[in-house]
Amino acid sequence: MTVSTSTLTPISLPSSNVDFGMVIENIDVENLSDQIRPQESKKERSTPWIGNLLRKYPKSTDNVLGARSLLRSVFIDNDFALIHDTLYRSQIVVVKGQSNCSPRAQYELTQRFDPEARQGYGHGKSLDAKRSILHPDLKTVPHQPEVQIIGNGSIPAYEGLYNFRLAHPHHRTFHKYPIPESDDLTHTRFYRWHIDAALYGLHPPKVTTLLAVRVPNGRRQTLRYDDRTGDELDVPLGTTAFVSGYKMYEILSDEDKRFARTSRVEYAPHPYVWMSGCKSRSDGLGLYSDNREVPLDALPTVEEEKIQVLPMVWKNPVTGALALQIHPSAVRKIHLESGEVIEDLGTVREIVHRLQRPGIAPGLVYAHDWEEGDLVIFNNRGVLHSVVGAFAPEEVRLFRQCNVAASETVTGPD
């Protein structure tokens, strides 16, 4: 039995307060090993080994994760255990050098985080709804329908599809006040902060995987918040932006933490059809209330039992940490501890924006600088993310995305 040569390096950004994310190198996802060390007892096998190490040094994560030789000796021939525990302690894992990863291997890795999941792609058949705001952005891999193709530009052939065109979501199609066209290639916005989830009928996926197949070279853009704060962020072209729901919760006041822990969010039925006429705030964090929502009686058939009322705060299954996890564009009502329900949509959106906006401050945003072959795995129940960027028509970007509707709902605070 051979010892893995995998290495872990914490994501570190200059002049940044980002404290999540880990890079793993020298793992082959196409041929992922999962053998358990034969010398481990049943008791030792019952808990992921990195968890034992971190409990041994609970206040010294850097020391533990920096001791790569120790980690390698522990994770003998169990690459998935390494990825699993690293993800739930770091929220984002960047696995380098995965250009050979097939759609099948990507799906199998994604589902291994939730082996009981049997519902297929995380949005189910909602992508078939022509009025859904998600419909134009995705194409399905014919032989692996849980995997979607996203990107920009003309693609002659890929994974059984031929002569198709991808359109990178552009903020001008969704934001109420877009950046002037003259600044379009030099400046950009967060398109829409979100969680990957249908939020109607299907449980939110536990993880999402993104694979960079083709990445355009070069230029950078200035991301503008345009919310009267003056906030800006220098980002690589076509980045995916991430923020930690754990940090978002941590920086709340004690009063707001209690409010978040004791309140629940009711999401709109068929939310991506319901919001299809709405326009976004310029920071991508929720919608304006202009009475442009599709009326409930004009939506596809609404089944009351499929409407989701979820906690504002979700618990990490490994560490027990609490994350403020709200999809700001899909919210419709807030259920309070007292039993009162806040139904005024403008008020609901203002409350959610006030809670979440500090967590997307420039110093807390991780804007991943994609390289071809990067496979990013993120804890969909612990981070929010956003598409970013404005491409010229000839700039080709080709990615694969996979998530699966979970076998169980989220866990709220105790």
N, C-alpha and C positions, 0 to 999 in steps of 0.2 A: 504494500500500500504506500502510495507516494504522498509527500507533503505538498499542499497547495503553495504556489508561489504568489498568491494574491497579495496585493498591497492596498492599504487604505490611507487616504490623505484627506484631512478635513478641508472643506472649501474655505479659502481665506481670501478676502477682498480688501485691498487697501482703502483706507478712509471709509470703512463700512462697519455697521453694527450687526451684520448678518451672522448668526450663530448657529446655523443649521446647514446640513448638506455634507456629503462624503463622496469622494472619488474612489472607485475600486478599479484596479487594473489587473490584468493577467487572469481573467475569468472568461471562459468560452460559454456563452449562453446557449449556443446551438448544441453543445454537448455538456450540459450542466451535471456536475457530480452531486450525489446526494447520499453517499454511503456514510454510515455511522461508525465511529471508531469501535472496534470490537472489544477493547479493554474497558469501555465505559459501562457502568452498571445501569440498570433500569432507572434508578433514582437520578443518576447524572444525566441520562438521556431525556428525562422528562422536561427539563428546562434548557432553553437555548444557552449555549456555553458562554457567549459574550455577555449575556445577562448576569451570569454568576460572577464574571470578572468585574462588571460595572458595579454590582452590589458590594463587591469586596473593596472597591475604591469609589464610593458613591460621589465624592466631592472632587474627583480628579479625572474627569472624562478624558482630558487631553493626554494625561499620562498613560491611561489604558489604551486609548485608540492609537497613541503614538508608538506603543510597544508592538510593532508589527510582527516581530519575530515570535512574540508570545502568542499573538492571535493566530499566526500561521500554524504554530504547533498545536493549537487547540482545535482549529477548524480543518483537521485532516479530512480531505476528500468529502467535504460537505459545503460546497459552494452556496447552495440555496440557504442553509442555515445562516451563513455569514451575511448574505444579502438581506434576508428577512429581518434579523435582529439589528443590523446596521440601519435599515430603512426606518424601523419604528423608533430608533433612538436619534436618527439624524434627519428624518422626514423626506429627504431627497437623496437618492443614490445615482451617481453618474458612472455607468459601466463603460469604460473606454474600449474602442477597437472591436465593435460588434457588427461590422459591415456584412459578415457572413450569416447573420441571424435571420432565419426564415420567418415568415408569418406564423407558421406552425409553432416554432420554438418561442416566439414572442407571446403568442396566446397561452401556451402551456406554462410559461413562467408567470404570466399575469394571473392565471387561474390558481396556481399553486398557493397564492396568498389566501385563497378562499376555495378549498377543494370541493365544498358542497355546492358552490354556485352552479346553477344550471339554466339560468335565464338568458344567457347570451349577452350580446353587447349591452352596455350600461344604459343606453337610451331605448332599448327595445325597438319596437316598430315605429316609435315617434318620428324617426328620421324619414319615414315614408309620407308623413303629413306635409303636403306641399307648402302649407302656410307656416311651417315651423321655421324659425330663424336659423336653425342648424342645417336645414336641408341643403343649401347651396354649397356648404363648406366641406363636405365629406363625400368620398367615394369608397365603396366597400370592396375589399379583396374578394373576388368571386369564390375562391376555394377555401377561404378562411373568413367567414362573415363577421366574426368578432373583431376583426382588424380593419381599420379605416385608413384611407390614404388622404393626406392633407398636404397643402403646399401652395405653389404658385407657378404658373407658366404652362407651356405646352409639353406634353409627355407622349412620345411616339408609342411606347409600349412598356408596360410594367405589370407583373404578376397577373397576367391574363386579361388586362385591359389594354385597349389600343386607341391611339390618336385621341386622347382626352386632354382636357384643359382643367387646371386647378386654379382656384381663386383664393388668394390669401385674404382673410377678412380685413377690410379697411374701415377705420373708424368713421370715415365720412358717411358710410351707409347706416351707421347706428347712433352716432353722437349728434346731439341737438345743435351744437356749435362747433363744427369741424375746423381744423387748422386750414388757413388759406392755401389754395392750390399752389401758390408760388413757393410755399415752404414744404411742400408735400414730401419731397425726397430727402430733405435734411432734418425734418422734425416729425415726430410721431406721438402716439398716445397709447396708454393701456386701452385695449379694445373693450374688454369686458372681464372684470374680476369674477371668478366663478368657481364652483365645485363641479366636477364631472358627475352629473346625476340627472336622471329623468325627473325626480322629485314628484312623481305621480305613478303609483302602482308598483314601482320597482325600488328596491333598497339601493342607496348610494353605493357605488363600487368602492372597494377597499383601497385599491391602488390603480394607477394608470401608468402605462409604459409608453414612451415616445422614442422612436428610432429615427435618427437623422440619416437618410439615404443620400441626399444631395443637398449641399448647402452653398448658396452663392457667396462669393468671396468679398471680403474687403470692407466696405465703408461702414461707418457708424452713424447713428442718428441721435439727436437730442430729444428725449422724451419730455413732453410738457404736461404738467398737471392741469394748468389753466383753470385753477379754482381759487384764484386771488391770493394764493400763498406764495407764489413765485417759485414753487418747487419745480426742479428739473432733474433729469437723470441722463447721463451719457450711457447709451446702450449699443451693443452690436446689432447689425441689421438682422431682423427676423428673430430676435431673441424670444424666449419664453420667460415671462417674469413670474417669480414665486414669492409669496410671503408666508410666514409661519403663523398659523392660528394660535399656537401656544404663546408666542410673543404678543400677539394681538390681545390675548386674554390677560397675560401677565402685566401689561402696562396700563390696564384699566384701573380706575380708582376702586377702592374697596366697595363703595356703593354700587358702582356699575358692575363689578364682579358678581355681587349678590343678585343684582337684577338679571344678569345674563344666566347665572346658574339656576335661577328659579323661573325663568320664562321660556316659552316655547314659540316657535315660528310655524305658522300655517302657510304652506305654499299654494300657489294658484293651481287649479287643475289644468292639465295640458299647458304647463307654464310657457313653453317656447312658442306656442301658438297664441296664447293669451297676451304675451308681451310683444307680439310681432309688429304692432303699430306704434310702439313706444320709442322714445329717444333717451339716450344715456347721458348721464352727467359727464363732464369732460375728464374727470379722473377715472372713468370706467367703473365706478363703484356705485351701481344702482341707477335707477331711472327717474326721470322727471315725471311729475304727476299732472299730466295734461288731458286726462280722460281719454286716452288713446288705446286703452286696453280693449281687447276683444270681449264683448259681453259674454257672460257665461252661457246664455242661451244660443250663442252663435258658435260656440266651441264644438269640437267633436263630442259625442255623448259622454257626459260626466257621470262616473260611478262614485258615489259618495265615499264608499269604503276605500277607494284608492287615493283620496286626498291625504296628503302627508302633513302631519303636525310633529315636528321634530324639535329636540332640545336646541337651544342656542349654543350650548357648550357640549363638546364631545370628548370622551375619555380615550386616551391612548391605550390600546390593549396590552402593551408590554410595560410601559413606564407608569401608567395611571395619570399622566399629566393631562391637563384640561386645555382644550383648544376652542377658541371662539370660531365656530364654523357655521356661517350663514351665507346662502347664495343671495346676494343683495338684489339682483334683478327679478327674482322669482317670488319674493316675499309678498304676502297678501294680508295677513293678520298676525298679531302678537297675542298669545295667551299668557296672562299674568298668574302669579302664584295665588292671588286672591280669587281666581275664577273669572275675573273681568277679562274681556277680550277687546283689544284695541282694533277697531275695524276701519278707521279712517286711513285710507291708503297713503295719503301724504304724510300723516303723522308716523305711520309705520316705517316708511322709507327714511324719514328724517332721523328716527331713533336708531335704525340700523346703521345709517351712514355715520352718525356721531360716534357710535361704538367702534366701527371698523376703520374709519379714516386714519387715526393715529398709527395703525398697524401697517399702512402702505407708505409711510414716510420714506423718502429716498434712501436713507441709511439702512432701512430694514428690508429692502427689495433685493432679491438675488435674480439678476438678469443673466441667464445662462448663455455663454458664448459657444454656440454650437460648432462642433467639428463632425465631419462625416464619420459615421460609425459610432457616435455617442448614443448609448441607450440610457435614457433617463427614466428612473422609476420613482414615482412620488406617492406619498401617503395622502391619498385623496380625502381622507377623513382628518387631516391635520394641517393641510396647507390650502391656500387659495392660489390660483394662477390666472394669467392673462396672456392672450395673444398680443404681440406687439409688432409694429413695423409697417412700412409702406414700400412696396417693391415697384421697380420699373417692369413693364410687360415682359421684357426679355430676360429678367432675372428668375431663374428656375430654382425652386425649393421643393424638395420631395421628402416627405416624412410618413411614417406609419404610427398610428395611435391604436392602443388597445386598452379597454377596460371591460369588466363584466359586472352585471348587476349582482349585488351581494346576496348571499344566502340568508342574511340576518340584518336587522336594522342596526342603527348606531346605538352606542351606549352613552347615556348622559351622565352627569355628575351624580354622586351618591345622594 
